[in-house]
Every structure is written in C-alpha cells, then in structure tokens.
Amino acid sequence: MASNLLKALIRSQILPSSRRNFSVATTQLGIPTDDLVGNHTAKWMQDRSKKSPMELINEVPPIKVDGRIAACEGDTNPALGHPIEFICLDLDEPAICKYCGLRYVQDHHH
C-alpha cells in the first residue's frame, strides 16, 4: 500500500526518482506483505454477525456515581483492567473513560 503510493508519487514527478529505491517487502513465500495485511484486515471487517467493541460498550448504561469524581479501572480484577482514570463529572452529559469507554454520570439525589 505505502510502496504503491510512493511509486505513484515518483511517477507523477512530485518526488524525484533519484531518491533511495524502496523495495516491496515480501514474506518467505514471496507474498507481498501489503497483500497479506490487506487480506487479513478485510477478513475481519467482513464478519458483520458480531458487534464491534464500540457497539458493545455503548449498550452498557451510564454508571451513576455519588460524588463529583469517578475512578475507573476498567474491571474489578486488576489483571483485566487498565490504569486508574479519575473522571470529573461536573458536566450534565455522561463522562467517558478514555481507556475502556465506560460512561459515568453524577447521581443527583433531588
């Protein structure tokens, strides 16, 4: 992919051809790695029967917190979580953890 872009730029005279010659990387079987990566990615994008991680996390309702600050670790088990993230809940809309996407909202008791 990137090598094809580079070749196209050289052919269009945007980049001079006197630059270093880049070769296409290949696997041990002689398959270009660009084709291998493209096919691998395409395989995973074709399966629409499973929900994406973003769709799954959006199904979780916002977590209500009593205070103004939420502490998100991603999971109760430290081995499955992420670094602790302190999230300010002063705004009206739910605040989102930058690591896991969980949403938090301040629980007003009125």
PAKEPA-404729 format. One line per 8 residues: their letters; for each residue x, y, z of N, C-alpha, C. Coordinates in steps of 0.001 Angstrom, whole numbers, padded with zeros to 6 digits. Layout:
BEGIN
a = X/Y/Z/X/Y/Z/X/Y/Z  ...;
END
This chain:
BEGIN
masnllka = 000816/-001184/000000/000000/000000/000000/000862/001251/000000  001733/001374/001008/002572/002561/001095/003568/002602/-000053  004085/001433/-000444/005044/001409/-001540/004372/001765/-002859  003104/001370/-003033/002377/001740/-004244/002146/003247/-004297  001855/003855/-003149/001681/005297/-003086/002982/005998/-003436  004085/005498/-002896/005388/006092/-003182/005717/005996/-004666  005462/004843/-005264/005721/004676/-006696/004865/005630/-007521  003608/005808/-007124/002723/006721/-007858/003214/008160/-007747;
lirsqilp = 003697/008539/-006567/004216/009895/-006390/005477/010117/-007222  006340/009110/-007312/007559/009236/-008121/007189/009363/-009596  006211/008545/-010045/005784/008612/-011447/005156/009964/-011788  004492/010588/-010806/003816/011858/-011088/004752/013058/-010979  006026/012808/-010785/007055/013840/-010724/006973/014686/-009458  006162/014310/-008479/006118/015048/-007219/007385/014774/-006422  007795/013524/-006386/009061/013166/-005748/010067/012802/-006830  011290/013302/-006735/012281/012945/-007745/012663/011471/-007648;
ssrrnfsv = 012915/010875/-008793/013240/009450/-008828/014684/009175/-008420  015485/010201/-008181/016867/009989/-007763/016955/009650/-006276  015824/009582/-005649/015796/009212/-004229/016116/007736/-004060  016257/007344/-002814/016546/005954/-002486/015489/005031/-003072  015899/003881/-003576/014982/002923/-004181/014364/002059/-003086  013036/002113/-002931/012336/001306/-001949/011839/000039/-002616  012012/-001076/-001935/011518/-002331/-002484/010304/-002783/-001689  009494/-003611/-002306/008303/-004139/-001664/008729/-005298/-000776;
attqlgip = 008341/-005254/000490/008673/-006328/001420/007820/-007547/001105  008437/-008713/001213/007713/-009953/000950/007937/-010928/002095  007038/-011895/002216/007200/-012961/003201/008164/-013994/002647  008443/-015036/003420/009350/-016088/002961/008787/-016829/001752  007471/-016806/001589/006855/-017472/000440/006764/-016568/-000784  007250/-015331/-000660/007235/-014414/-001788/005940/-013625/-001918  005066/-013705/-000916/003805/-012939/-000943/004098/-011533/-000442  003701/-010492/-001181/003921/-009127/-000680/003196/-008912/000648;
tddlvgnh = 003889/-008306/001617/003288/-008120/002939/002086/-007188/002874  002068/-006236/001945/000905/-005354/001803/-000341/-006162/001489  -000219/-007172/000601/-001362/-008022/000269/-001791/-008843/001471  -000820/-009345/002223/-001106/-010177/003384/-001860/-009381/004446  -001405/-008176/004748/-002065/-007336/005740/-003442/-006925/005245  -003574/-006543/004001/-004868/-006144/003448/-005884/-007270/003499  -005465/-008488/003162/-006380/-009627/003214/-006766/-009967/004647  -005827/-009865/005566/-006104/-010157/006968/-007142/-009173/007522;
takwmqdr = -006944/-007894/007256/-007870/-006881/007744/-009239/-007042/007097  -009276/-007308/005812/-010549/-007471/005109/-011343/-008645/005668  -010638/-009700/006059/-011306/-010879/006614/-012080/-010511/007878  -011491/-009705/008741/-012147/-009352/009991/-013234/-008314/009791  -013158/-007513/008768/-014165/-006476/008544/-015395/-007031/007838  -015314/-008214/007243/-016448/-008791/006534/-017473/-009394/007475  -017061/-009853/008651/-017961/-010527/009577/-018822/-009492/010295  -020060/-009335/009850/-020983/-008374/010453/-021907/-009035/011472;
skkspmel = -021743/-010355/011723/-022621/-011042/012656/-022289/-010686/014107  -021059/-010294/014373/-020650/-009919/015727/-020636/-008404/015854  -020930/-007917/017048/-020907/-006475/017298/-019476/-006012/017524  -019208/-004787/017140/-017885/-004217/017360/-017731/-003884/018846  -016504/-003703/019326/-016315/-003324/020729/-017034/-002030/021089  -017070/-001075/020177/-017764/000189/020459/-019266/-000028/020605  -019845/-000894/019793/-021270/-001185/019910/-021568/-001877/021233  -020695/-002787/021651/-020896/-003489/022919/-020800/-002545/024112;
inevppik = -019831/-001646/024125/-019655/-000744/025261/-020776/000290/025313  -021340/000660/024148/-022455/001617/024139/-023736/001015/024684  -023833/-000307/024746/-025011/-000956/025319/-025016/-000905/026846  -023849/-000655/027457/-023765/-000557/028913/-024319/000805/029322  -025322/000843/030216/-025876/002139/030630/-024846/002930/031442  -024959/004262/031460/-024025/005074/032251/-024073/004674/033725  -022923/004655/034350/-022796/004272/035750/-023004/005508/036611  -023917/005429/037584/-024210/006566/038461/-023218/006581/039618;
vdgriaac = -022668/007777/039884/-021665/007966/040928/-022167/009043/041867  -022011/008835/043191/-022497/009803/044182/-021684/011095/044188  -020383/011024/044050/-019537/012210/044140/-019339/012906/042799  -018399/013863/042798/-018093/014617/041574/-017002/013962/040749  -016290/012982/041318/-015179/012327/040635/-015442/010821/040583  -015281/010232/039404/-015377/008778/039239/-013973/008235/039033  -013695/007084/039615/-012408/006415/039432/-012668/005138/038642  -012176/005080/037414/-012404/003927/036548/-011125/003115/036422;
egdtnpal = -011250/001806/036649/-010129/000891/036460/-010442/-000151/035404  -011613/-000070/034778/-011976/-000975/033704/-012585/-002277/034160  -012122/-002809/035295/-012637/-004076/035800/-012284/-004171/037278  -013013/-005008/038012/-012696/-005197/039429/-011412/-006006/039599  -011061/-006825/038633/-009823/-007595/038651/-008715/-006747/038028  -007664/-006383/038794/-006599/-005537/038247/-005905/-006115/037014  -005886/-007437/036890/-005229/-008054/035737/-006014/-007827/034450  -007301/-007550/034560/-008137/-007361/033372/-008456/-005900/033099;
ghpiefic = -008052/-005015/033971/-008417/-003608/033846/-007384/-002785/033103  -007362/-001502/033441/-006429/-000543/032833/-005941/000394/033932  -004985/001287/033647/-004539/002241/034669/-005724/003058/035183  -005674/003414/036454/-006791/004147/037047/-006951/005512/036368  -008187/005838/036075/-008519/007093/035406/-009530/007820/036290  -009172/009035/036735/-010090/009844/037520/-010846/010750/036564  -012178/010700/036632/-013019/011392/035669/-013891/012403/036401  -013840/013660/035983/-014647/014724/036570/-016065/014659/036002;
ldldepai = -017072/014732/036877/-018466/014585/036452/-019252/015881/036603  -018613/017036/036439/-019301/018316/036613/-020274/018634/035482  -020086/018063/034324/-020976/018346/033201/-022251/017515/033295  -023296/017940/032585/-024574/017228/032621/-024541/015921/031828  -023819/015902/030708/-023764/014681/029900/-022776/013688/030514  -022941/012404/030224/-022033/011394/030790/-020584/011624/030357  -019666/011403/031306/-018232/011479/031022/-017753/010081/030640  -016816/010010/029702/-016377/008733/029141/-014931/008459/029535;
ckycglry = -014664/007226/029966/-013305/006803/030269/-012528/006665/028965  -011341/007244/028919/-010562/007212/027679/-009958/005845/027391  -009885/004968/028382/-009312/003642/028172/-010353/002617/027713  -011469/002536/028437/-012413/001446/028173/-013742/001911/027585  -014030/003205/027628/-015259/003710/027033/-016466/003671/027956  -016303/003207/029205/-017435/003228/030130/-017855/004668/030386  -019161/004866/030554/-019699/006211/030763/-020122/006364/032216  -019854/007533/032782/-020189/007838/034165/-021002/009124/034205;
vqdhhh = -021971/009160/035151/-022791/010346/035336/-022977/010561/036842  -023028/011823/037245/-023220/012139/038659/-024669/011888/039041  -024884/011165/040153/-026225/010838/040631/-026692/011937/041558  -027587/012791/041045/-028145/013880/041865/-029332/013335/042633  -029341/013527/043937/-030392/012951/044780/-031526/013932/045016  -031947/014717/044025/-033097/015584/044223/-034217/015164/043325;
END
